[in-house]
């Protein structure tokens, strides 16, 4: 399916990559980018991620048939509500937010369930900005679609087909299932990465190597963005961190006892899980 006018609100790494993919795959006749910074929108224009740039949602979303909000999670519903007021009546509205329950709750009574359905592409990186966008970012990536109880099956199917046309694989979860899963797979690693970075004394930094850099890579992500994510999904994130603390206690107890058979078992368990995931990504 080819869209007539697609509006991307927030043309950063993910929004820009979506725009580049739409253009590369010729899935949209026109892509409009909405942002707060004209200079960054100019970069998106120069890179070919969008055809038209504006800092006004009412201008950018006018007569569009697909709107994708790639803004921080706490502004998604406001942005889509404004967009819906000027888009065509059967517009599809979605977002790429990494939390879902709070967004779905905020959308109730403001966004029509015939138009809005949540999405979350599990793709990206610690760098932000459209200058880092790539048109192949979604190729083989997983996109989680989180329909509410009031979304019709037809909307779920159309949203699934859209992301599949962008090269992604689809998983459908409830908003609650999504938030609990991402608290473990995404939000916990970020908290641990940040904690590891801040726990390293400044005088020791001259001795860090690639392992430390690999382990702390995502700590370089936007702290204001991650504050919002953890605020919106704080209960599942807290539980994930508590469960991790329990595992850390197991490590502490094994080391205090000098039980290196247990230490090896813990190392092997971690390696087995890491190898399984790496193998799946390589084969996929």
C-alpha positions in Angstrom: 0.0 0.0 0.0 1.3 3.5 -0.9 0.3 6.3 1.4 -0.6 9.7 0.0 0.7 11.9 2.8 2.6 10.7 5.9 3.4 13.0 8.7 6.3 12.2 11.1 6.2 14.3 14.3 9.7 14.3 15.7 12.3 13.7 13.0 15.2 12.3 15.0 17.0 9.0 14.8 13.9 6.8 14.6 11.6 9.3 12.8 14.3 10.1 10.3 14.9 6.4 9.7 11.2 5.8 9.1 11.2 8.7 6.6 14.2 7.3 4.8 12.6 3.8 4.7 9.3 5.2 3.4 11.2 7.0 0.6 13.6 4.1 -0.2 10.7 1.7 -0.5 8.5 4.2 -2.2 5.7 3.7 0.3 4.6 7.3 0.5 4.0 9.9 -2.1 4.9 12.7 0.3 6.5 12.7 3.7 6.1 15.7 6.0 8.4 16.2 9.0 7.3 18.2 12.0 9.8 19.4 14.6 10.7 22.2 17.0 14.1 22.9 15.5 14.2 24.2 11.9 17.9 23.5 11.6 17.3 19.8 12.3 14.5 19.7 9.9 16.8 21.1 7.3 19.1 18.2 7.9 16.2 15.8 7.4 15.4 17.5 4.1 19.0 17.4 3.0 19.2 13.7 3.8 16.0 12.9 2.0 14.1 11.7 5.0 11.3 14.1 4.4 9.9 16.2 1.5 8.4 19.1 3.5 9.4 20.6 6.9 7.4 22.6 9.3 7.3 23.4 13.0 3.5 23.5 13.1 1.6 20.2 13.5 -1.6 21.7 12.1 0.3 22.4 8.9 2.2 19.2 8.7 -0.7 16.9 9.5 -3.3 18.5 7.2 -4.9 16.0 4.9 -2.5 13.2 5.9 -3.6 9.6 6.0 -0.9 8.3 8.4 0.7 10.2 11.3 3.6 8.7 13.3 4.5 10.4 16.6 8.2 10.0 17.4 8.3 12.4 20.2 9.1 11.9 23.9 6.4 9.7 25.5 4.7 12.4 27.6 3.9 14.5 24.5 2.7 11.7 22.2 -1.0 12.0 22.8 -1.1 15.8 22.7 0.7 15.7 19.3 -1.6 13.1 17.8 -4.7 14.9 19.1 -3.7 18.0 17.3 -2.8 16.0 14.2 -6.1 14.2 14.1 -8.0 17.5 14.0 -6.7 18.3 10.5 -6.0 14.9 9.0 -8.4 13.0 6.8 -11.3 11.3 8.6 -9.9 7.8 8.3 -6.4 8.7 9.2 -4.3 6.1 11.1 -2.4 7.4 14.1 0.4 5.6 15.8 3.6 6.3 17.8 6.9 4.7 18.6 7.0 5.2 22.3 8.8 2.6 24.4 6.1 2.6 27.2 2.5 1.9 26.4 0.0 1.7 29.3 0.3 5.4 30.2 -0.1 6.4 26.6 -3.1 4.2 26.1 -4.7 5.6 29.2 -4.0 9.2 28.1 -5.5 8.5 24.7 -8.8 7.4 26.1 -11.5 10.0 25.2 -9.0 12.0 23.1 -8.0 9.7 20.3 -10.5 7.5 18.5 -9.8 3.8 18.8 -10.8 3.6 15.1 -7.7 5.8 14.3 -5.1 5.3 17.0 -3.1 2.2 17.8 0.2 2.0 19.6 3.4 0.7 18.1 7.0 0.3 19.4 9.8 -0.5 17.0 12.6 -2.2 19.0 15.3 -0.5 17.0 17.6 2.5 17.4 20.8 3.3 19.2 22.3 5.5 21.9 23.0 8.3 19.3 20.1 10.7 18.7 19.4 13.0 15.8 18.4 12.6 12.2 22.1 12.8 11.2 22.3 9.2 12.5 19.2 7.9 10.8 19.5 5.0 8.3 16.8 3.8 5.9 17.6 0.1 6.8 17.1 0.5 10.6 13.8 -1.4 10.5 14.9 -4.2 8.3 14.5 -7.4 10.3 13.7 -5.4 13.5 10.8 -6.3 15.8 7.9 -3.9 16.0 5.5 -4.5 18.9 1.9 -3.5 18.2 -0.2 -2.9 21.4 -3.9 -2.7 20.5 -6.3 -1.6 23.2 -9.5 -3.5 23.9 -11.5 -1.1 21.7 -9.3 -1.2 18.6 -11.0 -3.1 15.7 -9.1 -6.1 14.2 -9.0 -4.2 10.8 -6.8 -1.5 12.4 -4.5 -4.0 13.9 -4.1 -5.7 10.5 -3.4 -2.4 8.7 -0.8 -1.4 11.2 0.8 -4.8 11.0 1.0 -4.6 7.2 2.5 -1.1 7.4 5.4 -2.2 9.6 5.9 -5.3 7.6 6.1 -3.2 4.4 8.9 -1.3 6.2 10.9 -4.5 6.6 10.0 -5.3 10.2 8.7 -8.4 12.0 5.6 -8.1 14.1 4.6 -9.1 17.7 1.3 -8.2 19.2 1.1 -7.7 23.0 -1.3 -6.0 25.4 0.0 -2.6 26.7 0.6 -4.3 30.1 2.5 -7.2 28.6 4.6 -4.8 26.5 5.6 -2.6 29.5 6.5 -5.6 31.7 8.6 -7.2 28.9 10.4 -3.9 28.0 11.1 -3.1 31.7 13.3 -6.3 31.7 14.7 -6.2 28.1 15.2 -2.5 27.7 14.7 -0.4 30.8 16.7 -2.6 33.2 19.8 -2.7 30.9 19.8 1.1 30.7 19.6 1.5 34.5 22.4 -1.1 35.0 24.5 0.5 32.3 24.1 3.9 33.9 24.8 2.5 37.4 28.0 0.8 36.2 29.3 3.9 34.5 28.6 6.1 37.6 30.1 3.4 39.9 33.5 3.6 38.2 35.7 6.1 40.1 37.2 8.8 37.9 40.7 7.8 38.7 40.0 4.3 37.4 38.7 5.5 34.0 42.2 5.5 32.4 42.1 1.7 32.8 38.8 0.9 31.2 38.7 -1.1 28.0 36.3 -2.3 25.4 34.3 -4.5 27.8 33.5 -1.4 30.0 32.7 0.6 26.9 30.4 -2.1 25.5 28.7 -2.5 28.9 28.1 1.2 29.4 27.3 2.2 25.8 23.6 2.9 26.4 24.4 5.0 29.4 25.3 7.7 26.8 21.6 8.0 25.8 19.5 11.1 26.4 18.9 11.3 30.1 15.8 13.5 29.9 14.2 11.0 27.5 15.0 8.1 29.8 13.7 10.0 32.8 10.3 10.1 31.0 10.4 6.4 30.1 11.2 5.3 33.6 8.6 7.7 35.0 5.9 6.4 32.7 6.9 2.7 33.4 8.2 3.1 36.9 6.4 0.1 38.5 7.6 -2.6 36.1 11.0 -1.0 35.9 11.3 -1.0 39.7 10.3 -4.7 39.8 12.8 -5.5 37.2 15.5 -3.7 39.2 14.5 -5.5 42.4 14.7 -8.9 40.6 18.2 -8.0 39.3 19.3 -7.0 42.8 18.3 -10.5 44.0 20.6 -12.0 41.3 23.4 -9.6 42.4 22.9 -10.9 46.0 23.4 -14.5 44.7 26.7 -13.4 43.2 27.7 -11.6 46.4 26.9 -14.7 48.5 28.9 -17.0 46.2 31.9 -14.7 46.3 31.7 -14.3 50.1 31.7 -18.1 50.5 34.5 -18.5 47.9 32.2 -20.8 46.1 33.7 -20.6 42.6 31.7 -23.6 41.4 28.6 -21.4 41.9 30.4 -18.5 40.3 31.1 -20.6 37.2 27.5 -21.7 37.1 26.4 -18.1 37.2 28.8 -17.2 34.5 27.7 -20.1 32.3 24.0 -19.2 32.8 24.7 -15.7 31.6 26.7 -16.9 28.7 24.1 -19.4 27.6 21.4 -16.7 27.5 23.6 -14.2 25.7 24.7 -16.8 23.1 21.1 -17.8 22.4 20.1 -14.3 21.7 23.2 -13.5 19.6 22.6 -16.7 17.6 19.0 -15.7 16.9 20.0 -12.3 15.7 22.7 -13.7 13.4 20.3 -16.2 11.9 17.5 -13.6 11.6 
